[in-house]
């Protein structure tokens, strides 16, 4: 089953499926089908995407619970030490997949599936090349990198092993991330959900099995989480491709698409024009996290464990905020491709309202249930109390982050990426990081977390000013 692939900006907002979609086909408003409300179109992509992202976070959360309960707090700390490096990997693939998704979304909105497939072929070539480079380099220098991050000596061997396995498996991670993003670009948000459900189930079974050595399996300790993650991703990727082929997905890898896996210079240039600024902003966030983790590590592995537990919960809290930004990008790309850019204002307003409703509800639940939630990861009473205090300090600010994500998501769909990304970097490097350093000296560990809300607020203000006074004054054009 697929959600309707009709671009939200097409006349009448009607729908059609992949199988009957043809370039330049006419909307069927004459048949008396009423256009769907925009909030329903939003939710058709947003809800499956939130479930998909929830499954990704669930896999990490379950790994954290298994490691904390079955091995101990040192295992949580060892995996947490890899967070900044993993954030670096995410920055690369998010940038590349963002560029591909925007271009594919505009091609789909313009009812040009052939162009969408050409973009997909080039995106696959670029991501495969990037994944192989990271795999080789990261596999060789994982231990050196973690030493540079100031990883505590007593967890360095375990952290290095975990990081090396994850780096080596980067091509699989990159490919699954890319194909799920491209699938959403053509309106299919359901297939990624099922693929990540499969990956999560596999990880749920494999991680404890490899920790305990069930059924004659080797006991891998901390490395069990990395091995189970890559196993789940590999199986999910194979299943997703098979489903695409069986259901005539427009991006299914037939011979024509496989021959199109090459570096089309014009497409690469457009993709990187969107992707590089997005990656740079993510890399800036990763570098900031490296600095902040270095401060946290000075307080010992208990503080590192609290940092890791808070990050696990924040991954859940940020689900709707990040998903709304991606959904806004997809819907805006469809509208621009269909020549209906006047719909962008409604997309912004609807996204902001949904952020208040959905993100706000999740934040409220986290505050109410935080003692129980943090107890999933931590058993030590002092570490648990510290983690809960830090969570209360920062969780509310995700509502601000969600609003900023909607604004940047809409602008990104039009190809306006560099200046919003630079403003995001200003908020991180000019507000969040200096304030964290200062508050750390004044307040200690908790001061680091107060810098996050300040950075989010600065980001929202800068993006809102830019959108209102600069971006809205310029005509919106297709990128293809």
Rosetta blueprint (number, residue, H / E / L):
1 X L
2 X L
3 X L
4 X L
5 X L
6 X L
7 X L
8 X L
9 X L
10 X L
11 X H
12 X H
13 X H
14 X L
15 X L
16 X L
17 X L
18 X L
19 X L
20 X L
21 X L
22 X L
23 X L
24 X L
25 X L
26 X L
27 X L
28 X L
29 X H
30 X H
31 X H
32 X L
33 X L
34 X L
35 X L
36 X L
37 X L
38 X H
39 X H
40 X H
41 X H
42 X H
43 X H
44 X H
45 X H
46 X H
47 X H
48 X H
49 X H
50 X H
51 X H
52 X H
53 X H
54 X H
55 X H
56 X H
57 X H
58 X H
59 X H
60 X H
61 X H
62 X H
63 X H
64 X H
65 X H
66 X H
67 X H
68 X H
69 X H
70 X H
71 X L
72 X L
73 X H
74 X H
75 X H
76 X H
77 X H
78 X H
79 X H
80 X H
81 X L
82 X L
83 X H
84 X H
85 X H
86 X H
87 X H
88 X H
89 X H
90 X H
91 X H
92 X H
93 X H
94 X H
95 X H
96 X H
97 X H
98 X H
99 X H
100 X H
101 X H
102 X H
103 X H
104 X H
105 X H
106 X H
107 X H
108 X H
109 X H
110 X L
111 X L
112 X L
113 X H
114 X H
115 X H
116 X H
117 X H
118 X H
119 X H
120 X H
121 X H
122 X H
123 X H
124 X H
125 X H
126 X H
127 X H
128 X H
129 X H
130 X H
131 X H
132 X H
133 X H
134 X H
135 X H
136 X H
137 X H
138 X H
139 X H
140 X H
141 X H
142 X H
143 X H
144 X H
145 X H
146 X H
147 X H
148 X H
149 X L
150 X L
151 X L
152 X L
153 X H
154 X H
155 X H
156 X H
157 X H
158 X H
159 X H
160 X H
161 X H
162 X H
163 X H
164 X H
165 X H
166 X H
167 X H
168 X H
169 X L
170 X H
171 X H
172 X H
173 X H
174 X H
175 X H
176 X H
177 X H
178 X H
179 X H
180 X H
181 X H
182 X H
183 X H
184 X H
185 X H
186 X L
187 X L
188 X L
189 X L
190 X H
191 X H
192 X H
193 X H
194 X H
195 X H
196 X H
197 X H
198 X H
199 X H
200 X H
201 X H
202 X H
203 X H
204 X H
205 X H
206 X H
207 X H
208 X H
209 X H
210 X H
211 X H
212 X H
213 X L
214 X H
215 X H
216 X H
217 X L
218 X L
219 X L
220 X L
221 X L
222 X L
223 X H
224 X H
225 X H
226 X H
227 X H
228 X H
229 X H
230 X H
231 X H
232 X H
233 X H
234 X H
235 X H
236 X H
237 X H
238 X H
239 X H
240 X H
241 X H
242 X H
243 X H
244 X H
245 X H
246 X H
247 X L
248 X L
249 X L
250 X L
251 X L
252 X L
253 X L
254 X L
255 X H
256 X H
257 X H
258 X H
259 X H
260 X L
261 X L
262 X L
263 X L
264 X L
265 X H
266 X H
267 X H
268 X H
269 X H
270 X H
271 X H
272 X H
273 X H
274 X H
275 X H
276 X H
277 X H
278 X H
279 X H
280 X H
281 X H
282 X H
283 X H
284 X H
285 X H
286 X H
287 X H
288 X H
289 X H
290 X H
291 X H
292 X H
293 X H
294 X H
295 X H
296 X H
297 X H
298 X L
299 X L
300 X L
301 X H
302 X H
303 X H
304 X H
305 X H
306 X H
307 X H
308 X H
309 X H
310 X H
311 X H
312 X H
313 X H
314 X H
315 X H
316 X H
317 X H
318 X L
319 X H
320 X H
321 X H
322 X H
323 X H
324 X H
325 X H
326 X H
327 X H
328 X H
329 X H
330 X H
331 X H
332 X H
333 X H
334 X H
335 X H
336 X H
337 X H
338 X L
339 X L
340 X L
341 X H
342 X H
343 X H
344 X H
345 X H
346 X H
347 X H
348 X H
349 X H
350 X H
351 X H
352 X H
353 X H
354 X H
355 X H
356 X H
357 X H
358 X H
359 X H
360 X H
361 X H
362 X H
363 X H
364 X H
365 X H
366 X H
367 X H
368 X H
369 X H
370 X H
371 X H
372 X H
373 X H
374 X H
375 X L
376 X L
377 X L
378 X L
379 X L
380 X L
381 X H
382 X H
383 X H
384 X H
385 X H
386 X H
387 X H
388 X H
389 X H
390 X H
391 X H
392 X H
393 X H
394 X H
395 X H
396 X H
397 X H
398 X H
399 X H
400 X H
401 X H
402 X H
403 X H
404 X H
405 X H
406 X H
407 X H
408 X H
409 X H
410 X H
411 X H
412 X H
413 X H
414 X L
415 X L
416 X L
417 X L
418 X H
419 X H
420 X H
421 X H
422 X H
423 X H
424 X H
425 X H
426 X H
427 X H
428 X H
429 X H
430 X H
431 X H
432 X H
433 X H
434 X H
435 X H
436 X H
437 X H
438 X H
439 X H
440 X H
441 X H
442 X H
443 X H
444 X L
445 X H
446 X H
447 X H
448 X H
449 X H
450 X H
451 X H
452 X H
453 X H
454 X H
455 X H
456 X H
457 X H
458 X H
459 X H
460 X H
461 X H
462 X H
463 X H
464 X H
465 X H
466 X H
467 X H
468 X H
469 X H
470 X L
471 X H
472 X H
473 X H
474 X L
475 X L
476 X L
477 X L
478 X L
479 X L
480 X L
